[in-house]
Amino acid sequence: MTETIALSAAGILFLAGLAGTILPLLPGPVLIWAGMLVYGLIAGFENLSFGFLAIQALLVLCLFGLDYLFSALGTRYFGGSKAALAGASVGLLAGIFFFPVGLLIGPFLGAALAELIIRRKTAQAIRSGFGASIGFWVALPAKLGIEAIMIFWFLLRVWHTS
């Protein structure tokens, strides 16, 4: 019974975490790691060593770095400024309220508007917006893949020793 409750709680946090990868309002990787921690608190940490949880926490940090890196690379590759990168982040957050279309155009509009305000060059603003959008969407499959590996590894640890 305890095991079922622990796995259910972890599963809910895993699903919320995967959703958070697409909806940046939720801290996706953190929720996935929290699911593992909650499992341990409920069912016990016999299957989850400190080393396992530490490596998973490092993967969470890597995912945050990956997200920033891809957005920055996309924006910079297309000649965007730091303002464009910040605008892309704001646009992504605002885009949540217009899901799913907002997620497609939010980073573009945010970067383009910020670039337009700072540099006042329309062509550069459009390029920056395009770069920000590409950065977000290119990183998405990589982030989801790493999160799936994190969850799969957790399930192996839990079910292998049960």
Secondary structure, 3 states (H helix, E strand, C coil): CHHHHHHHHHHHHHHHHHHHHHCCCCCHHHHHHHHHHHHHHHHCCCCCCHHHHHHHHHHHHHHHHHHHHHHHHHHHHCCCCHHHHHHHHHHHHHHHHHCCHHHHHHHHHHHHHHHHHHHCCHHHHHHHHHHHHHHHHHHHHHHHHHHHHHHHHHHHHHHHCC
